[in-house]
Amino acid sequence: MLSSDFVPWELVYYYYRKWSFWGEFDLLLNNLREKVRVEME
């Protein structure tokens, strides 16, 4: 059971599907990956 601090899973799934459709999720992951890579150098 998750804490009540978390949003409902349906909301997370909704945004994941929406962002994936528009390519935003990939853009987010690419930017995050680049930021982590630069910080580790």
PDB file with one MODEL, atoms N, CA, C and O in Angstrom:
MODEL        1
ATOM      1  N   MET A   1       0.845  -1.182   0.000  1.00  0.00           N
ATOM      2  CA  MET A   1       0.000   0.000   0.000  1.00  0.00           C
ATOM      3  C   MET A   1       0.892   1.247   0.000  1.00  0.00           C
ATOM      4  O   MET A   1       1.812   1.364   0.810  1.00  0.00           O
ATOM      5  N   LEU A   2       0.609   2.162  -0.908  1.00  0.00           N
ATOM      6  CA  LEU A   2       1.384   3.397  -0.980  1.00  0.00           C
ATOM      7  C   LEU A   2       0.853   4.438  -0.013  1.00  0.00           C
ATOM      8  O   LEU A   2      -0.317   4.424   0.370  1.00  0.00           O
ATOM      9  N   SER A   3       1.726   5.324   0.364  1.00  0.00           N
ATOM     10  CA  SER A   3       1.362   6.427   1.240  1.00  0.00           C
ATOM     11  C   SER A   3       0.350   7.334   0.540  1.00  0.00           C
ATOM     12  O   SER A   3       0.301   7.388  -0.689  1.00  0.00           O
ATOM     13  N   SER A   4      -0.436   8.024   1.310  1.00  0.00           N
ATOM     14  CA  SER A   4      -1.422   8.947   0.733  1.00  0.00           C
ATOM     15  C   SER A   4      -0.752  10.172   0.120  1.00  0.00           C
ATOM     16  O   SER A   4      -1.420  10.977  -0.528  1.00  0.00           O
ATOM     17  N   ASP A   5       0.562  10.327   0.315  1.00  0.00           N
ATOM     18  CA  ASP A   5       1.303  11.435  -0.292  1.00  0.00           C
ATOM     19  C   ASP A   5       1.456  11.265  -1.805  1.00  0.00           C
ATOM     20  O   ASP A   5       1.696  12.238  -2.520  1.00  0.00           O
ATOM     21  N   PHE A   6       1.318  10.046  -2.282  1.00  0.00           N
ATOM     22  CA  PHE A   6       1.458   9.775  -3.705  1.00  0.00           C
ATOM     23  C   PHE A   6       0.165  10.098  -4.436  1.00  0.00           C
ATOM     24  O   PHE A   6      -0.931   9.962  -3.892  1.00  0.00           O
ATOM     25  N   VAL A   7       0.321  10.533  -5.691  1.00  0.00           N
ATOM     26  CA  VAL A   7      -0.867  10.755  -6.519  1.00  0.00           C
ATOM     27  C   VAL A   7      -1.377   9.399  -6.988  1.00  0.00           C
ATOM     28  O   VAL A   7      -0.622   8.427  -6.978  1.00  0.00           O
ATOM     29  N   PRO A   8      -2.641   9.310  -7.399  1.00  0.00           N
ATOM     30  CA  PRO A   8      -3.173   8.042  -7.902  1.00  0.00           C
ATOM     31  C   PRO A   8      -2.387   7.556  -9.127  1.00  0.00           C
ATOM     32  O   PRO A   8      -1.954   8.360  -9.953  1.00  0.00           O
ATOM     33  N   TRP A   9      -2.211   6.260  -9.234  1.00  0.00           N
ATOM     34  CA  TRP A   9      -1.434   5.705 -10.338  1.00  0.00           C
ATOM     35  C   TRP A   9      -2.056   6.063 -11.682  1.00  0.00           C
ATOM     36  O   TRP A   9      -1.341   6.206 -12.674  1.00  0.00           O
ATOM     37  N   GLU A  10      -3.374   6.208 -11.726  1.00  0.00           N
ATOM     38  CA  GLU A  10      -4.041   6.549 -12.979  1.00  0.00           C
ATOM     39  C   GLU A  10      -3.574   7.910 -13.508  1.00  0.00           C
ATOM     40  O   GLU A  10      -3.466   8.105 -14.718  1.00  0.00           O
ATOM     41  N   LEU A  11      -3.304   8.834 -12.609  1.00  0.00           N
ATOM     42  CA  LEU A  11      -2.824  10.157 -13.006  1.00  0.00           C
ATOM     43  C   LEU A  11      -1.411  10.062 -13.582  1.00  0.00           C
ATOM     44  O   LEU A  11      -1.098  10.694 -14.591  1.00  0.00           O
ATOM     45  N   VAL A  12      -0.576   9.281 -12.939  1.00  0.00           N
ATOM     46  CA  VAL A  12       0.790   9.075 -13.445  1.00  0.00           C
ATOM     47  C   VAL A  12       0.737   8.436 -14.823  1.00  0.00           C
ATOM     48  O   VAL A  12       1.447   8.865 -15.732  1.00  0.00           O
ATOM     49  N   TYR A  13      -0.093   7.421 -14.987  1.00  0.00           N
ATOM     50  CA  TYR A  13      -0.218   6.729 -16.266  1.00  0.00           C
ATOM     51  C   TYR A  13      -0.757   7.667 -17.347  1.00  0.00           C
ATOM     52  O   TYR A  13      -0.300   7.626 -18.490  1.00  0.00           O
ATOM     53  N   TYR A  14      -1.713   8.497 -16.994  1.00  0.00           N
ATOM     54  CA  TYR A  14      -2.277   9.461 -17.942  1.00  0.00           C
ATOM     55  C   TYR A  14      -1.180  10.361 -18.512  1.00  0.00           C
ATOM     56  O   TYR A  14      -1.069  10.527 -19.727  1.00  0.00           O
ATOM     57  N   TYR A  15      -0.383  10.933 -17.633  1.00  0.00           N
ATOM     58  CA  TYR A  15       0.676  11.831 -18.099  1.00  0.00           C
ATOM     59  C   TYR A  15       1.767  11.075 -18.848  1.00  0.00           C
ATOM     60  O   TYR A  15       2.308  11.591 -19.826  1.00  0.00           O
ATOM     61  N   TYR A  16       2.097   9.876 -18.414  1.00  0.00           N
ATOM     62  CA  TYR A  16       3.087   9.074 -19.139  1.00  0.00           C
ATOM     63  C   TYR A  16       2.621   8.833 -20.574  1.00  0.00           C
ATOM     64  O   TYR A  16       3.388   9.014 -21.520  1.00  0.00           O
ATOM     65  N   ARG A  17       1.362   8.425 -20.731  1.00  0.00           N
ATOM     66  CA  ARG A  17       0.827   8.161 -22.070  1.00  0.00           C
ATOM     67  C   ARG A  17       0.792   9.434 -22.915  1.00  0.00           C
ATOM     68  O   ARG A  17       1.146   9.423 -24.094  1.00  0.00           O
ATOM     69  N   LYS A  18       0.361  10.522 -22.295  1.00  0.00           N
ATOM     70  CA  LYS A  18       0.270  11.801 -23.003  1.00  0.00           C
ATOM     71  C   LYS A  18       1.653  12.265 -23.464  1.00  0.00           C
ATOM     72  O   LYS A  18       1.833  12.635 -24.624  1.00  0.00           O
ATOM     73  N   TRP A  19       2.618  12.242 -22.560  1.00  0.00           N
ATOM     74  CA  TRP A  19       3.964  12.695 -22.888  1.00  0.00           C
ATOM     75  C   TRP A  19       4.648  11.746 -23.861  1.00  0.00           C
ATOM     76  O   TRP A  19       5.412  12.186 -24.721  1.00  0.00           O
ATOM     77  N   SER A  20       4.384  10.450 -23.735  1.00  0.00           N
ATOM     78  CA  SER A  20       4.980   9.485 -24.658  1.00  0.00           C
ATOM     79  C   SER A  20       4.467   9.711 -26.074  1.00  0.00           C
ATOM     80  O   SER A  20       5.234   9.638 -27.034  1.00  0.00           O
ATOM     81  N   PHE A  21       3.187   9.981 -26.203  1.00  0.00           N
ATOM     82  CA  PHE A  21       2.588  10.199 -27.518  1.00  0.00           C
ATOM     83  C   PHE A  21       3.238  11.382 -28.217  1.00  0.00           C
ATOM     84  O   PHE A  21       3.507  11.315 -29.417  1.00  0.00           O
ATOM     85  N   TRP A  22       3.488  12.441 -27.506  1.00  0.00           N
ATOM     86  CA  TRP A  22       4.071  13.648 -28.086  1.00  0.00           C
ATOM     87  C   TRP A  22       5.602  13.618 -28.090  1.00  0.00           C
ATOM     88  O   TRP A  22       6.226  14.555 -28.588  1.00  0.00           O
ATOM     89  N   GLY A  23       6.214  12.574 -27.551  1.00  0.00           N
ATOM     90  CA  GLY A  23       7.671  12.481 -27.528  1.00  0.00           C
ATOM     91  C   GLY A  23       8.303  13.240 -26.375  1.00  0.00           C
ATOM     92  O   GLY A  23       9.528  13.318 -26.278  1.00  0.00           O
ATOM     93  N   GLU A  24       7.484  13.794 -25.509  1.00  0.00           N
ATOM     94  CA  GLU A  24       8.003  14.588 -24.395  1.00  0.00           C
ATOM     95  C   GLU A  24       8.726  13.724 -23.367  1.00  0.00           C
ATOM     96  O   GLU A  24       9.705  14.166 -22.765  1.00  0.00           O
ATOM     97  N   PHE A  25       8.256  12.504 -23.162  1.00  0.00           N
ATOM     98  CA  PHE A  25       8.885  11.634 -22.176  1.00  0.00           C
ATOM     99  C   PHE A  25      10.307  11.296 -22.607  1.00  0.00           C
ATOM    100  O   PHE A  25      11.221  11.294 -21.783  1.00  0.00           O
ATOM    101  N   ASP A  26      10.499  11.011 -23.887  1.00  0.00           N
ATOM    102  CA  ASP A  26      11.847  10.740 -24.405  1.00  0.00           C
ATOM    103  C   ASP A  26      12.742  11.961 -24.264  1.00  0.00           C
ATOM    104  O   ASP A  26      13.912  11.837 -23.902  1.00  0.00           O
ATOM    105  N   LEU A  27      12.203  13.133 -24.546  1.00  0.00           N
ATOM    106  CA  LEU A  27      12.964  14.372 -24.398  1.00  0.00           C
ATOM    107  C   LEU A  27      13.375  14.575 -22.948  1.00  0.00           C
ATOM    108  O   LEU A  27      14.515  14.946 -22.666  1.00  0.00           O
ATOM    109  N   LEU A  28      12.454  14.334 -22.035  1.00  0.00           N
ATOM    110  CA  LEU A  28      12.744  14.454 -20.606  1.00  0.00           C
ATOM    111  C   LEU A  28      13.861  13.499 -20.194  1.00  0.00           C
ATOM    112  O   LEU A  28      14.797  13.902 -19.504  1.00  0.00           O
ATOM    113  N   LEU A  29      13.768  12.244 -20.609  1.00  0.00           N
ATOM    114  CA  LEU A  29      14.798  11.264 -20.255  1.00  0.00           C
ATOM    115  C   LEU A  29      16.146  11.611 -20.874  1.00  0.00           C
ATOM    116  O   LEU A  29      17.182  11.461 -20.227  1.00  0.00           O
ATOM    117  N   ASN A  30      16.141  12.070 -22.115  1.00  0.00           N
ATOM    118  CA  ASN A  30      17.400  12.451 -22.765  1.00  0.00           C
ATOM    119  C   ASN A  30      18.061  13.618 -22.053  1.00  0.00           C
ATOM    120  O   ASN A  30      19.273  13.615 -21.842  1.00  0.00           O
ATOM    121  N   ASN A  31      17.270  14.615 -21.682  1.00  0.00           N
ATOM    122  CA  ASN A  31      17.824  15.765 -20.962  1.00  0.00           C
ATOM    123  C   ASN A  31      18.360  15.361 -19.599  1.00  0.00           C
ATOM    124  O   ASN A  31      19.422  15.826 -19.186  1.00  0.00           O
ATOM    125  N   LEU A  32      17.641  14.509 -18.907  1.00  0.00           N
ATOM    126  CA  LEU A  32      18.086  14.036 -17.599  1.00  0.00           C
ATOM    127  C   LEU A  32      19.369  13.222 -17.727  1.00  0.00           C
ATOM    128  O   LEU A  32      20.294  13.389 -16.931  1.00  0.00           O
ATOM    129  N   ARG A  33      19.427  12.353 -18.713  1.00  0.00           N
ATOM    130  CA  ARG A  33      20.623  11.533 -18.943  1.00  0.00           C
ATOM    131  C   ARG A  33      21.830  12.416 -19.236  1.00  0.00           C
ATOM    132  O   ARG A  33      22.917  12.179 -18.710  1.00  0.00           O
ATOM    133  N   GLU A  34      21.645  13.426 -20.069  1.00  0.00           N
ATOM    134  CA  GLU A  34      22.738  14.340 -20.406  1.00  0.00           C
ATOM    135  C   GLU A  34      23.207  15.105 -19.173  1.00  0.00           C
ATOM    136  O   GLU A  34      24.409  15.271 -18.962  1.00  0.00           O
ATOM    137  N   LYS A  35      22.270  15.566 -18.366  1.00  0.00           N
ATOM    138  CA  LYS A  35      22.631  16.314 -17.157  1.00  0.00           C
ATOM    139  C   LYS A  35      23.445  15.442 -16.196  1.00  0.00           C
ATOM    140  O   LYS A  35      24.449  15.894 -15.645  1.00  0.00           O
ATOM    141  N   VAL A  36      23.020  14.221 -16.000  1.00  0.00           N
ATOM    142  CA  VAL A  36      23.736  13.312 -15.100  1.00  0.00           C
ATOM    143  C   VAL A  36      25.116  12.997 -15.659  1.00  0.00           C
ATOM    144  O   VAL A  36      26.096  12.955 -14.915  1.00  0.00           O
ATOM    145  N   ARG A  37      25.197  12.775 -16.976  1.00  0.00           N
ATOM    146  CA  ARG A  37      26.486  12.467 -17.596  1.00  0.00           C
ATOM    147  C   ARG A  37      27.467  13.620 -17.407  1.00  0.00           C
ATOM    148  O   ARG A  37      28.629  13.395 -17.067  1.00  0.00           O
ATOM    149  N   VAL A  38      27.014  14.839 -17.621  1.00  0.00           N
ATOM    150  CA  VAL A  38      27.879  16.015 -17.472  1.00  0.00           C
ATOM    151  C   VAL A  38      28.316  16.178 -16.020  1.00  0.00           C
ATOM    152  O   VAL A  38      29.474  16.498 -15.754  1.00  0.00           O
ATOM    153  N   GLU A  39      27.405  15.963 -15.088  1.00  0.00           N
ATOM    154  CA  GLU A  39      27.745  16.111 -13.667  1.00  0.00           C
ATOM    155  C   GLU A  39      28.748  15.061 -13.202  1.00  0.00           C
ATOM    156  O   GLU A  39      29.506  15.302 -12.262  1.00  0.00           O
ATOM    157  N   MET A  40      28.760  13.898 -13.852  1.00  0.00           N
ATOM    158  CA  MET A  40      29.668  12.827 -13.441  1.00  0.00           C
ATOM    159  C   MET A  40      31.069  13.001 -14.021  1.00  0.00           C
ATOM    160  O   MET A  40      32.004  12.329 -13.585  1.00  0.00           O
ATOM    161  N   GLU A  41      31.223  13.881 -14.983  1.00  0.00           N
ATOM    162  CA  GLU A  41      32.545  14.087 -15.603  1.00  0.00           C
ATOM    163  C   GLU A  41      33.471  14.851 -14.697  1.00  0.00           C
ATOM    164  O   GLU A  41      34.618  15.110 -15.063  1.00  0.00           O
TER     165      GLU A  41
ENDMDL
END
